């Protein structure tokens, strides 16, 4: 699963996230994933893959921000 795939999956459930900051977007995506999983709407594999995407994207964003400073 890619970041784009995750966005498209959330969009299918009516969730469009844009906070203006990448980290903010990732935080909200993680919360939406947790809620969809808790409600039994997505299966464990999709949940796991989504969380991995969020984690990897968050780490990349943190690394990018540290390099720019």
Secondary structure in CASP SS format (residue, H / E / C, confidence):
PFRMAT SS
TARGET T0000
AUTHOR 0000-0000-0000
METHOD secondary structure of the structure
MODEL  1
X C 1.00
X C 1.00
X H 1.00
X H 1.00
X H 1.00
X H 1.00
X H 1.00
X H 1.00
X H 1.00
X H 1.00
X H 1.00
X H 1.00
X C 1.00
X C 1.00
X C 1.00
X C 1.00
X C 1.00
X C 1.00
X C 1.00
X C 1.00
X C 1.00
X H 1.00
X H 1.00
X H 1.00
X H 1.00
X H 1.00
X H 1.00
X H 1.00
X H 1.00
X H 1.00
X H 1.00
X H 1.00
X H 1.00
X H 1.00
X H 1.00
X H 1.00
X H 1.00
X H 1.00
X C 1.00
X C 1.00
X C 1.00
X C 1.00
X C 1.00
X H 1.00
X H 1.00
X H 1.00
X H 1.00
X H 1.00
X H 1.00
X H 1.00
X H 1.00
X H 1.00
X H 1.00
X H 1.00
X H 1.00
X H 1.00
X H 1.00
X H 1.00
X H 1.00
X H 1.00
X H 1.00
X H 1.00
X H 1.00
X H 1.00
X H 1.00
X H 1.00
X H 1.00
X H 1.00
X C 1.00
END
